Amino acid sequence: MAIATESLTIGSHTLSSRLIVGTGKYSSYDLMAESLDASGTDCITVAVRRERLIDSKGQNILDFIDTKRYTLLPNTAGCFSADDAVRVARLGREILLGLENPGADWVKLEVLGDTKTLLPDPVATLEATEKLVADGFQVLCYSSDDPIIARRLKQAGAVSVMPAGSPIGSGQGILNPNAIRICLEYLKDGDPDYPVIVDAGVGTASDVTQAMELGVDGVLLNTGIAHAQDPLLMARAMKAGIEAGRMAYLAGRIPKKLYATASSPETGTIAPKR
């Protein structure tokens, strides 16, 4: 199998792309559909509580998504309590069951602490995870980059923990790569195939590449494409960034050194002049 098309397994779902893309913030649903196609993703996440997926013009976002092509990942964006997140997750399940989409059994869990930072509430996120796992959901948890809460969420039954690279929509990229590395160490200890996905804050393709080079299994993003000056071109760039970062991680970078190392050998026979 070519590395560029290497699949990713999360719970019972196997994805052909390691890039998961959101559907919000686009200037039009038509542009959204084109950008999703350009990104190469086969899994897209949809905010359930946004007027039951209907916008202010009365358009249903699902009319612009090929639900036979994409696995939908319902998310609980905009929830600020565990009870609200659980309710929205159940609503998303009912919607996708009606569409016969394979994404009906999982959810991207977001339980936010406040409207200014949009950082996750760790206590409420853990509470909601426990309730949703008990209710039969496969839960992908949006989390801070705190390794301790990441480990607690996995212990609660999350099929994937998704630490933020930086605050949602900020475009700051990976602010604390060392924290991501420790999350990876804790989450993959004794379980190397456990999927860890960077979620939030990615602004451009180099951010995606950096995340993948750290060893995460995938990246979930939305604003970086939707608010780019040319979303279609950025979608293609994000696809290339995922592939380049994954290949670089698997290839293994050279160690960083303080001083130079000659590329050409310093010893050996020099060919005689003719």
N, C-alpha and C positions, 0 to 999 in steps of 0.2 A: 504493500500500500504506500502511495506517495505521502510524504510527510505533510505536504500542503493540504491534503484532503483527509488527514487523520481524524477519525471520529472522536467524539467526546460522549461519555456515558454519565448521566446524572440520574440516580435512582433507576427507574425502569425505562428511562428515555435515552435513546442514542441519537446524537446530533451529528450531522456531517460537517458542520462549521463550528468553530470555537468562538464565534462572535454572535452574541445575542443582542438584538437591537430593539429599542423602544419605538413607540408609535406616536408620541406626543410632540407638541411644539412645532410641527411643520406648518408652513404657510398654507398648504392645501393637502387634502387627502390624495390627490393625484401625484403630487411631488413625493409624498410619503411612500406611496406604492412603488414609484420608480427608484427611490433611494433604497428601499428594502431589497429590491431586486439587485441593484448594483453592489450591495454589501456582501452578497453571497450567503447571507444567513438563511437558516431554515427554522429558526425559532425566534419569535417576536413576542414582546411583552406588552400587555394592554392594561391600562388602568380601568378597573371595573366601575369604580364609583363615579366616574365622569358622566353624570346624567344617563346612567345605564347605556353608555357607549354612543349616545346621540349628542351631536354638537348643537350650537346655537342656531344653525341653519336647518336643523332637522335631519341632517345626514347621519347615517349609521356608519361608523368606522368599519364595521365588518363587511359592508358592501364594497369596500376598497381593498380587502384582504382575501387572498385565495386560501381559504381554510383547509383545502385539500393539500396545498403545497407546504404551508407553514404549520408547525406545532405552536399553538398559542400558549403563552405563559401568563395567566392572569396575575395582576399585582394589586397590592392593597395601598397604593400610593395615596397620600392624603389622610391616612388614619393616624390618630394620636392616642389611641387606647387599645389595649388587647382585645376588649370585647368588640370594638368597632372593626378591627382588623379581621377577627374571626367571622363576623357577620358578612363583611365584604367578600372574604374568601369563599364562603358558602354560596353567595350570590354568583360569583364567577364560575363556580363549579356547575351551577344549574344552567347558566347561559351556554357553557361549552358542551354540556351533555346534550342540550338541544341541537347543537351543531354537529354532534358526533365527532368532535375534535379530540385527538389523544391527549390534549393538555388539560382535560377536565379533572385529572387526579392530582395536579400539583399547583403550587402557588408561590409567587415571589412575595415574601412577607416583608412589609415595611411598617414599622410602628415608630413614628417620629416623636422627638422630644419637644420641639418647638418650631414655630414657623420661620424664625430668623436663620437658624443654622441648618435646619432639616436633618440634623444628626439623629441617629436612632436612639430611642429610649431602651437601654439594655434590659431593664427589669421587665418592662411591658413586652418587649420582643421575646424574651425567654418565656414569659407566661403564655403568650399567644402561640409560640412554637409548640409548647407542651399540649395545649388544647387542640391545635390543628393536627398534630401527629396522632393524638388519641381519636380524632375524627376521621382518620384514614387518609389525610393529605400527605403528599410528598412536599416537604417545605424547603424552599431555598431562602435563606435568611440574609437580608441586608443588614450589615453590622458595621460597627466602627472597626478600626484596625487594632483593637485591643485583643491580644492573644488569649487572655483569660476568658473573656466573654465568648470569644470564638470557640474555644474548647467546650464551654458550658452549652452552647447552642448545639454543637455536634452531639454531646452527651444526651441532650434532650430529644434527639432523633432527627435533626435537620439532615436532609440528603446532600445539601451543599451550604457552606458558609461563604458569604460574599462580602469581604471587607472593602470599605470605601477607599479609593485612592486619595480622594479629597472630597469636600462637600459637594452635594448634588448640584449639577449644573454650573459649577464654579470654573471648570476648564483648567484647573491648576495641575492636573496630572497626578503623579504618584508623589505625595508630599513626604511620606515616611517609608521608604523602601525597606528599612531594617525591621519595622513593625510587621510589614507584609511577610518578610522572610521568617520571622518568629511564628506568625500565624501558620505559615506553611509547615514549619517544623512540628508545631503542636498538633495540627489537624491531620497530618500525614504520618505521624508516629505510629508505626505498626499497621498502617492502613495507607500505603503509598498511592492507591488509586482513588482516594477520596477527593472529589472535585472541589477545588477552591477557585472562585471566580472574583475578579476585581469588578466592583460595581460602583459607579459614580465618580465624577470629577474628571473624566478623560476628555481632553480638548482637541487632540490631534493624533495623527498616526504614530508619531514617536512615543507618545504616552502609552499607546496600546503595545507597541514593541517592547518598551521598558517593562511593562507589567508582565508580559509573556516571558521575557528573559529572566525574570525573577523566579519563574517556575510555576506560576499559576496556570490553571487549566483552561481558562477562558476569560473573556471580558464582556461585560454588559454595559451598554452605553446608549444614550439617546441624544442629548443636547449637542454633543460634539459633531454629529452629522446634521441634525435638524436646524441648527442655528449657524452652520458654516455659511460663508458667502456663496459657495457652490456646493449644496448638499450632495448632489450626485457624484461629483468628483471626490468629495471627502469620503463618501461611502466606499468608493473604490480604494481610496487610500487606507481606510481602516481595515478593509479586507486584506490588503497587502501587508499591513502592519502586523496583523494577527499571524499571518503565515511566516513572515520574516522573523518575528520574535520567537515563535515556537521552534523554528528550525535552528536559530542561534542558540536557544537553550539546550536543545538536544545535542547540538554539535559541541558545545562546551567552549567557552571563551578562554583565551590565554590569560594567565595570571597578570595582574597589574604589578609593575615594577617601578622603582624610583628612578632608575637610570636606564639608558638605552641598551639594547641588545642588537648586535649587528645581524642583519638579515643574511648576509653572505658569510661563508665560513672563513675563519681567520687562519686556518691551517690547511695544508694540502699542497699538491703540486700545481705550480703555475705553468700553463702551456707555453712551450718555447716560442719565441718569435720566429717568423719565417722570412 
